[in-house]
Amino acid sequence: MKKVIFHENSLEIIQYEFQSSTVRDKPLINISQINEVNLNTNPISIVINHNEIIFIEDKYNKDFLELVKRNNLKVENRFDVWAAINEIFLETEFTPKHHERSFRTLQENGLQQQEVIDIREKIKDLMTGWLSITWSFNYLGQYDLLLNKKQSYLLLFPREFYWWTMDIALSNYPNKLINPYEANKIEEQH
């Protein structure tokens, strides 16, 4: 069964990987909802509704890129914040200069050094526990993190974790809106 169906001006994600996504309730994504296409992530991703990143499986790249071209969608190739955060979990030796550059680049993209250290500490057990199963040798992104969390929690994937990763991933996104999870928490408080 196809998980993604491409229409003239929309795509429909029938079975999305992450249950906390808004796409699970509303699988049809009109091109007007797509704010950017990012070819720097793996897999390719889109930002929808200025607050959520949706990943398009590699096997749909050809059809997806045709949709992008046909509808003249904005391709941004924004810096992949999660790839830079997760690089310390790769089986690669990095020099101290490289780590300094990474911290500087992450700061330029909205995250302070202590914040990055805290994030890495929070995900360390999750990321190192799955290292030998999941990773390519040169890339670990948000998708990898979410897949590992999903494998760890199976059906009880925590919604706050999903939206926490979105906020971090969009720390360098200029038009970020409050995510639905935070909006619901605010409404509950009033």
TORKEKOL-874315 format. One record per atom (N, C-alpha, C, O): x negated, y negated, z negated; residue in one letter. Coordinates in steps of 0.1 Angstrom, whole numbers, padded with zeros to 4 digits, always signed. Layout:
BEGIN
XYZa
...
This chain:
BEGIN
-0008+0012+0000m
+0000+0000+0000m
-0009-0013+0000m
-0019-0013-0007m
-0005-0022+0008k
-0012-0035+0009k
-0009-0043-0004k
+0003-0044-0007k
-0019-0048-0010k
-0017-0056-0022k
-0015-0071-0018k
-0009-0079-0025k
-0020-0075-0006v
-0018-0089-0001v
-0012-0089+0012v
-0017-0082+0021v
-0002-0096+0014i
+0005-0098+0027i
+0004-0112+0031i
+0007-0121+0023i
-0001-0114+0043f
-0003-0127+0049f
+0008-0131+0058f
+0012-0124+0067f
+0014-0143+0055h
+0025-0149+0063h
+0019-0161+0070h
+0007-0164+0068h
+0026-0167+0079e
+0021-0179+0086e
+0016-0190+0077e
+0005-0195+0079e
+0024-0194+0067n
+0021-0205+0058n
+0020-0201+0043n
+0022-0209+0034n
+0017-0188+0041s
+0017-0183+0027s
+0010-0170+0026s
+0007-0163+0036s
+0007-0166+0014l
+0003-0152+0011l
+0010-0147-0001l
+0014-0154-0009l
+0012-0134-0001e
+0020-0127-0011e
+0011-0117-0017e
+0006-0108-0011e
+0009-0118-0030i
+0000-0109-0037i
+0009-0099-0045i
+0015-0103-0056i
+0011-0088-0040i
+0021-0078-0045i
+0017-0072-0058i
+0025-0071-0067i
+0004-0069-0059q
+0000-0062-0071q
-0014-0069-0076q
-0024-0064-0072q
-0013-0080-0083y
-0025-0087-0088y
-0031-0080-0099y
-0024-0074-0108y
-0044-0080-0100e
-0052-0073-0109e
-0050-0077-0124e
-0051-0068-0133e
-0047-0089-0126f
-0046-0094-0140f
-0032-0099-0144f
-0026-0108-0138f
-0027-0092-0154q
-0013-0094-0158q
-0010-0107-0164q
+0002-0111-0164q
-0020-0115-0169s
-0017-0128-0174s
-0016-0139-0164s
-0013-0150-0167s
-0018-0135-0151s
-0017-0145-0140s
-0003-0149-0137s
+0006-0141-0139s
-0001-0162-0133t
+0012-0166-0129t
+0017-0159-0116t
+0028-0158-0113t
+0007-0153-0109v
+0010-0146-0096v
+0018-0133-0099v
+0025-0129-0090v
+0017-0128-0111r
+0024-0116-0114r
+0039-0119-0114r
+0047-0110-0110r
+0043-0131-0119d
+0057-0134-0119d
+0062-0140-0105d
+0074-0139-0101d
+0053-0147-0099k
+0056-0154-0086k
+0045-0150-0076k
+0036-0158-0074k
+0047-0139-0069p
+0036-0134-0060p
+0035-0142-0047p
+0024-0141-0041p
+0045-0149-0043l
+0044-0157-0031l
+0036-0170-0034l
+0041-0178-0042l
+0025-0172-0027i
+0018-0185-0028i
+0018-0192-0015i
+0013-0188-0005i
+0025-0204-0015n
+0026-0212-0003n
+0013-0220-0002n
+0006-0222-0012n
+0010-0223+0010i
-0003-0231+0012i
-0003-0244+0005i
-0014-0249+0002i
+0008-0250+0003s
+0009-0262-0005s
+0004-0260-0019s
+0001-0270-0026s
+0004-0248-0025q
+0000-0245-0038q
-0015-0243-0039q
-0021-0244-0049q
-0022-0241-0027i
-0036-0238-0027i
-0044-0251-0026i
-0043-0258-0016i
-0051-0254-0037n
-0058-0267-0038n
-0072-0266-0032n
-0077-0276-0027n
-0078-0254-0033e
-0091-0252-0026e
-0094-0238-0024e
-0088-0229-0031e
-0103-0235-0015v
-0108-0222-0012v
-0123-0222-0016v
-0130-0231-0012v
-0127-0212-0024n
-0141-0212-0028n
-0148-0199-0023n
-0145-0188-0027n
-0157-0201-0013l
-0164-0190-0007l
-0177-0186-0016l
-0183-0176-0013l
-0180-0194-0026n
-0191-0191-0035n
-0189-0181-0045n
-0198-0175-0051n
-0176-0177-0048t
-0173-0167-0058t
-0173-0153-0051t
-0172-0152-0039t
-0174-0143-0059n
-0173-0129-0054n
-0163-0122-0063n
-0166-0119-0074n
-0152-0118-0057p
-0147-0120-0044p
-0143-0135-0042p
-0143-0143-0051p
-0140-0138-0029i
-0136-0152-0025i
-0124-0156-0034i
-0116-0147-0038i
-0123-0168-0038s
-0112-0173-0047s
-0105-0185-0041s
-0110-0192-0033s
-0093-0188-0047i
-0086-0200-0044i
-0082-0206-0058i
-0080-0199-0068i
-0080-0219-0058v
-0074-0225-0069v
-0060-0229-0065v
-0057-0235-0055v
-0051-0224-0074i
-0037-0227-0071i
-0031-0236-0083i
-0035-0235-0094i
-0022-0245-0079n
-0016-0254-0089n
-0025-0262-0098n
-0021-0265-0109n
-0037-0264-0093h
-0047-0272-0101h
-0051-0266-0114h
-0056-0273-0123h
-0048-0253-0117n
-0051-0247-0130n
-0054-0232-0130n
-0057-0227-0141n
-0054-0226-0119e
-0057-0211-0119e
-0064-0207-0107e
-0062-0211-0096e
-0074-0198-0110i
-0082-0192-0099i
-0077-0179-0096i
-0075-0170-0105i
-0074-0176-0083i
-0069-0163-0079i
-0080-0157-0070i
-0085-0164-0061i
-0083-0145-0072f
-0093-0138-0064f
-0087-0129-0053f
-0077-0123-0055f
-0093-0130-0041i
-0088-0122-0030i
-0098-0111-0027i
-0110-0114-0024i
-0093-0099-0028e
-0102-0087-0026e
-0109-0088-0013e
-0104-0093-0003e
-0121-0083-0013d
-0130-0084-0001d
-0123-0077+0012d
-0125-0082+0023d
-0116-0067+0010k
-0110-0060+0021k
-0100-0069+0029k
-0096-0066+0040k
-0096-0080+0023y
-0086-0089+0029y
-0093-0102+0034y
-0086-0111+0039y
-0106-0102+0034n
-0113-0114+0038n
-0110-0119+0052n
-0107-0131+0054n
-0109-0110+0062k
-0107-0114+0076k
-0093-0121+0077k
-0092-0132+0083k
-0083-0114+0072d
-0069-0120+0072d
-0068-0133+0064d
-0062-0143+0068d
-0075-0133+0053f
-0075-0145+0044f
-0081-0157+0051f
-0076-0168+0052f
-0093-0155+0057l
-0100-0166+0064l
-0092-0170+0076l
-0093-0182+0080l
-0085-0162+0083e
-0076-0166+0094e
-0065-0175+0088e
-0062-0185+0095e
-0059-0172+0077l
-0049-0181+0070l
-0055-0194+0067l
-0049-0205+0069l
-0067-0194+0062v
-0074-0207+0058v
-0076-0215+0070v
-0073-0227+0070v
-0081-0209+0081k
-0084-0217+0093k
-0071-0222+0100k
-0070-0233+0104k
-0061-0213+0101r
-0048-0216+0107r
-0041-0228+0100r
-0035-0236+0106r
-0043-0229+0087n
-0036-0239+0079n
-0045-0250+0075n
-0041-0259+0067n
-0057-0250+0080n
-0067-0260+0077n
-0069-0263+0062n
-0068-0275+0057n
-0070-0252+0054l
-0071-0253+0040l
-0085-0259+0036l
-0095-0257+0043l
-0085-0266+0025k
-0098-0272+0020k
-0107-0261+0015k
-0104-0254+0005k
-0119-0260+0021v
-0129-0251+0016v
-0139-0260+0008v
-0146-0269+0014v
-0140-0258-0005e
-0148-0266-0014e
-0162-0260-0017e
-0172-0268-0018e
-0163-0248-0019n
-0175-0241-0024n
-0181-0248-0036n
-0193-0250-0037n
-0172-0250-0046r
-0176-0256-0058r
-0186-0246-0066r
-0185-0234-0064r
-0195-0252-0073f
-0204-0244-0081f
-0197-0234-0090f
-0187-0237-0096f
-0202-0222-0090d
-0196-0211-0097d
-0201-0211-0112d
-0212-0205-0114d
-0194-0217-0121v
-0198-0218-0135v
-0200-0205-0141v
-0210-0203-0148v
-0191-0195-0139w
-0192-0182-0146w
-0204-0175-0141w
-0210-0167-0149w
-0208-0176-0128a
-0220-0169-0123a
-0232-0174-0131a
-0241-0166-0134a
-0233-0187-0133a
-0244-0192-0141a
-0244-0188-0155a
-0254-0185-0161a
-0232-0188-0161i
-0231-0183-0175i
-0235-0169-0177i
-0242-0165-0186i
-0230-0161-0168n
-0232-0146-0168n
-0246-0141-0164n
-0249-0129-0165n
-0254-0150-0158e
-0266-0145-0152e
-0276-0138-0162e
-0284-0130-0159e
-0275-0142-0175i
-0283-0136-0185i
-0280-0121-0187i
-0288-0114-0193i
-0268-0117-0182f
-0265-0103-0184f
-0269-0094-0172f
-0267-0082-0173f
-0275-0100-0162l
-0280-0093-0151l
-0293-0086-0155l
-0300-0090-0164l
-0296-0075-0148e
-0308-0068-0150e
-0319-0075-0142e
-0326-0068-0134e
-0321-0087-0145t
-0331-0096-0137t
-0339-0104-0147t
-0333-0109-0157t
-0352-0105-0146e
-0360-0113-0154e
-0360-0128-0149e
-0363-0130-0137e
-0356-0137-0157f
-0356-0151-0153f
-0367-0158-0161f
-0369-0155-0173f
-0373-0168-0155t
-0383-0176-0162t
-0377-0186-0171t
-0365-0190-0170t
-0384-0191-0181p
-0379-0202-0190p
-0374-0214-0182p
-0364-0221-0185p
-0382-0217-0171k
-0378-0229-0162k
-0365-0226-0156k
-0357-0235-0155k
-0363-0214-0152h
-0350-0211-0145h
-0338-0213-0155h
-0328-0219-0152h
-0340-0208-0168h
-0330-0210-0178h
-0327-0225-0181h
-0316-0229-0183h
-0338-0233-0181e
-0337-0248-0183e
-0328-0254-0172e
-0319-0262-0174e
-0331-0250-0159r
-0324-0254-0148r
-0309-0250-0148r
-0300-0258-0145r
-0307-0238-0153s
-0293-0233-0154s
-0285-0241-0164s
-0274-0245-0162s
-0291-0244-0176f
-0285-0252-0186f
-0282-0266-0181f
-0271-0272-0183f
-0291-0271-0173r
-0290-0285-0168r
-0278-0285-0157r
-0270-0294-0157r
-0278-0275-0149t
-0268-0274-0139t
-0254-0272-0145t
-0244-0278-0141t
-0253-0264-0155l
-0241-0262-0162l
-0236-0274-0169l
-0224-0277-0169l
-0246-0282-0174q
-0242-0295-0181q
-0236-0304-0170q
-0227-0311-0173q
-0242-0305-0158e
-0238-0313-0147e
-0224-0309-0143e
-0216-0316-0136e
-0220-0296-0146n
-0207-0291-0142n
-0197-0290-0154n
-0188-0282-0153n
-0200-0297-0165g
-0190-0299-0175g
-0192-0291-0188g
-0184-0292-0197g
-0203-0283-0189l
-0205-0275-0201l
-0219-0279-0208l
-0229-0279-0201l
-0218-0282-0221q
-0230-0285-0228q
-0238-0272-0232q
-0232-0262-0232q
-0251-0274-0235q
-0259-0262-0237q
-0254-0254-0249q
-0253-0241-0248q
-0250-0260-0260q
-0245-0252-0271q
-0232-0245-0268q
-0229-0234-0273q
-0224-0251-0260e
-0211-0245-0255e
-0214-0232-0247e
-0207-0222-0249e
-0224-0233-0239v
-0228-0222-0230v
-0233-0211-0239v
-0230-0199-0238v
-0241-0214-0249i
-0247-0204-0259i
-0235-0197-0266i
-0235-0185-0268i
-0226-0205-0271d
-0214-0200-0278d
-0206-0190-0269d
-0201-0180-0273d
-0204-0194-0256i
-0196-0186-0247i
-0203-0173-0245i
-0197-0162-0245i
-0216-0174-0242r
-0224-0161-0240r
-0224-0152-0252r
-0223-0140-0251r
-0224-0158-0264e
-0223-0150-0276e
-0210-0143-0277e
-0209-0131-0281e
-0199-0150-0273k
-0186-0145-0274k
-0183-0133-0265k
-0176-0124-0268k
-0190-0133-0253i
-0188-0123-0243i
-0199-0113-0242i
-0198-0103-0235i
-0209-0114-0251k
-0221-0106-0250k
-0218-0091-0251k
-0222-0083-0242k
-0210-0087-0261d
-0207-0072-0262d
-0199-0067-0251d
-0201-0056-0246d
-0190-0075-0246l
-0182-0071-0234l
-0190-0069-0222l
-0189-0059-0215l
-0199-0079-0219m
-0207-0079-0207m
-0218-0068-0207m
-0221-0062-0197m
-0225-0067-0219t
-0236-0057-0219t
-0231-0043-0220t
-0237-0034-0215t
-0219-0041-0225g
-0213-0028-0226g
-0210-0022-0213g
-0210-0009-0212g
-0207-0030-0203w
-0202-0025-0190w
-0213-0026-0179w
-0211-0023-0168w
-0225-0031-0183l
-0235-0034-0174l
-0238-0024-0164l
-0239-0026-0152l
-0240-0011-0168s
-0244-0001-0159s
-0233+0003-0149s
-0236+0010-0139s
-0221+0000-0152i
-0210+0005-0144i
-0206-0005-0133i
-0203-0001-0122i
-0206-0018-0136t
-0199-0027-0127t
-0208-0036-0118t
-0204-0038-0107t
-0219-0040-0122w
-0226-0052-0116w
-0233-0049-0103w
-0239-0038-0101w
-0233-0059-0095s
-0243-0059-0084s
-0256-0064-0091s
-0255-0069-0102s
-0267-0064-0084f
-0279-0068-0090f
-0281-0083-0091f
-0290-0088-0098f
-0273-0091-0084n
-0276-0105-0083n
-0264-0114-0086n
-0265-0126-0084n
-0252-0108-0090y
-0241-0117-0092y
-0232-0111-0103y
-0228-0099-0102y
-0227-0119-0112l
-0217-0116-0122l
-0209-0129-0123l
-0213-0139-0128l
-0196-0128-0120g
-0188-0139-0120g
-0176-0137-0129g
-0175-0128-0137g
-0166-0146-0128q
-0154-0146-0136q
-0146-0133-0134q
-0141-0127-0143q
-0146-0129-0121y
-0138-0117-0118y
-0144-0105-0125y
-0136-0097-0130y
-0157-0104-0125d
-0164-0093-0133d
-0160-0093-0147d
-0157-0083-0153d
-0161-0105-0153l
-0157-0106-0167l
-0143-0102-0170l
-0140-0095-0179l
-0134-0107-0161l
-0120-0103-0163l
-0117-0088-0161l
-0109-0082-0169l
-0124-0082-0152l
-0123-0068-0150l
-0127-0060-0162l
-0121-0050-0166l
-0139-0064-0168n
-0144-0058-0180n
-0134-0059-0191n
-0132-0050-0199n
-0129-0071-0193k
-0119-0073-0204k
-0107-0064-0202k
-0102-0058-0211k
-0102-0063-0189k
-0091-0055-0186k
-0094-0040-0189k
-0085-0033-0195k
-0106-0036-0186q
-0110-0022-0189q
-0110-0019-0204q
-0107-0009-0209q
-0115-0029-0211s
-0116-0028-0226s
-0102-0028-0233s
-0100-0021-0243s
-0093-0036-0228y
-0080-0037-0234y
-0069-0029-0227y
-0058-0028-0233y
-0071-0024-0216l
-0062-0016-0208l
-0049-0024-0206l
-0049-0035-0200l
-0038-0020-0212l
-0025-0027-0210l
-0023-0039-0219l
-0014-0047-0217l
-0032-0041-0229l
-0030-0052-0238l
-0040-0064-0235l
-0046-0069-0244l
-0041-0067-0223f
-0050-0078-0219f
-0046-0091-0225f
-0034-0096-0223f
-0054-0097-0233p
-0050-0110-0240p
-0049-0122-0231p
-0058-0126-0224p
-0037-0128-0231r
-0034-0139-0223r
-0043-0151-0226r
-0048-0158-0217r
-0046-0153-0239e
-0055-0165-0242e
-0069-0163-0236e
-0075-0173-0233e
-0074-0151-0235f
-0087-0148-0229f
-0087-0152-0215f
-0096-0159-0210f
-0077-0148-0208y
-0075-0151-0193y
-0076-0166-0191y
-0083-0170-0182y
-0068-0173-0198w
-0067-0188-0196w
-0079-0195-0202w
-0083-0206-0197w
-0086-0189-0212w
-0098-0195-0217w
-0109-0194-0205w
-0116-0204-0203w
-0109-0183-0198t
-0119-0181-0187t
-0115-0191-0176t
-0124-0196-0169t
-0103-0194-0174m
-0098-0203-0163m
-0103-0217-0167m
-0108-0225-0158m
-0101-0221-0180d
-0106-0235-0184d
-0121-0237-0182d
-0125-0247-0177d
-0128-0226-0185i
-0143-0227-0183i
-0146-0227-0168i
-0154-0236-0163i
-0140-0219-0160a
-0143-0218-0146a
-0139-0231-0139a
-0146-0235-0129a
-0129-0238-0144l
-0125-0251-0138l
-0131-0263-0145l
-0126-0274-0143l
-0141-0261-0153s
-0147-0272-0160s
-0153-0283-0150s
-0155-0294-0154s
-0156-0279-0138n
-0161-0288-0128n
-0151-0291-0117n
-0154-0296-0106n
-0138-0288-0120y
-0128-0290-0110y
-0122-0304-0113y
-0117-0306-0124y
-0122-0313-0104p
-0118-0327-0107p
-0103-0329-0110p
-0100-0339-0116p
-0094-0321-0105n
-0080-0323-0107n
-0073-0313-0116n
-0061-0311-0115n
-0081-0308-0125k
-0075-0297-0134k
-0063-0302-0142k
-0064-0312-0148k
-0053-0294-0142l
-0041-0296-0150l
-0041-0286-0162l
-0049-0276-0161l
-0033-0289-0171i
-0032-0280-0183i
-0027-0266-0178i
-0018-0266-0170i
-0032-0256-0183n
-0028-0243-0179n
-0015-0239-0186n
-0011-0244-0196n
-0007-0230-0179p
+0006-0226-0185p
+0006-0221-0199p
+0015-0223-0207p
-0005-0213-0203y
-0006-0208-0216y
-0007-0219-0226y
+0000-0219-0236y
-0015-0229-0224e
-0016-0241-0233e
-0003-0249-0233e
+0001-0254-0244e
+0003-0250-0221a
+0015-0258-0221a
+0026-0251-0230a
+0034-0258-0237a
+0027-0238-0229n
+0036-0231-0238n
+0033-0232-0252n
+0042-0234-0261n
+0020-0232-0256k
+0017-0234-0270k
+0020-0248-0275k
+0025-0250-0286k
+0019-0258-0266i
+0022-0272-0270i
+0037-0273-0272i
+0042-0279-0282i
+0045-0267-0263e
+0060-0267-0264e
+0064-0260-0277e
+0074-0265-0284e
+0058-0249-0281e
+0062-0242-0293e
+0059-0250-0305e
+0066-0249-0315e
+0049-0259-0305q
+0046-0268-0317q
+0056-0279-0319q
+0057-0284-0330q
+0063-0283-0308h
+0072-0294-0310h
+0086-0290-0311h
+0095-0298-0312h
